[in-house]
Amino acid sequence: MIAIARRRRSQPPPARIIHEALTNPDRDPVRPWLILRGDEQRPRILESEPPRLVVWSSIWPCQPEARIRFDVEHGMLEWTLYVDEPPPDADTVIRMRKRINELINANLRFTFGQ
């Protein structure tokens, strides 16, 4: 697998809270953040090492091999998108990158009051 996108950004809560949110996105029904579109599917947790690592399966049925890795440390959350070779076309990569960024650095972040 190859990394085709990566973003790192600060997150206000402790690492254990971020890990919990990533492994149990429905934990707070008052503040949902993993709001999937019609062409997306709920990810499965492929790997989890509390509180620093979570790996999701693909949220895109059209890209089932994709993986999203989350690394949490020192108030920072970094996500990396991996796919099999050959990578998708540039427009697809941009769409996938923007969607993960929206879910993590907008929706999830807003649930923490940021």
N, C-alpha and C positions, 0 to 999 in steps of 0.2 A: 504494500500500500504506500501511497505517496501523499504528503501533505499538500493540499491545494489552497488552503486559507488558514489564517491564524489571526487572532486578536487578543490583546491583553488589556485589561482595564481594572481599575480599583473597584471594589465592592465594599459597602460599609459594614455588613455584619461579619461576625467571626466565621472562620472556615467551616466549623461544624454546622452552622445554620445554612450556609451556601450548599454544603454537601447534602444536607437533608432536603433542601428545596429541589436540588437536581435529581435526587433519587426518589422523591415523593412529591411531585409537582402539585398534587391535589391536597396537600396537607392543610391548606388554609382556603376553604371554599369561598370565603369573603373576598379574597384577593387572588383570583386565578391568574396565572401568567402563561401557562403552556396552552395557548389558544391556537389550535391547529386549523389550517385551511382545508378545503375540500379535497385537495390533491396531496394531503399529508397524512401520515399515520403516527400514532403514539410510539415513541421509541421504547425499546427494551433496555434494561440496564445490563450491559455485557461485562462490566468490571466495576468494582467499587472498593476503594481503600480509604475508609474514613480517616480524617476529614479532607484528604488532599487530592483524591483522584476519583473521577467518574467517567465511564465510557458508555455512550449511547449507541444503539443501532441507528440505522438511517430513519429519518422522518419522511423520506421520499420513496414511495413505492417504485418510481421510475429509476431510482438509483439505490437499489437494495443493498449493495455492498458498502455503501458509505458508512463511515464511523465518525462520531464526534467525541473528542477527548476533552475533558475539563480538568485542568490542573489548578488547584487552589492553594495559595500560600501567601502569608504576610499581607492580608487585605487585598490581594490581587486574584483575579479569576482570568485564566487564559483558556480559550477554546481553540482547538485545532481540528480542521475537517480533513479526513483521509478518504481517499477513493482508490480503487484498483486502477492499474494502468491499462489502456491509455486513459488519461483524464477526460472528462466531458469537455465540450467546446467552451470557449471563453464566456459566452453569454450565460450558459448554465452555471458555470463556476461563480460568476458575479451574482446571479439570482440566489444560489445556495448560500453564499457568504452573507449577503444582505439579510436573508431570512434568519440565519442563526444569530446574527448581530441584533436583529430586531427582537427576537425572543429573549436573548440573554442580556444584552446591554441596554435594552429599553424595558420590555415587559417585566423580566425578573427584577431588574434594578428598581423599577417603580414600586414593586411590592415591598421593598425595604425602605420606602420613603425618600428615594433619591430622584 
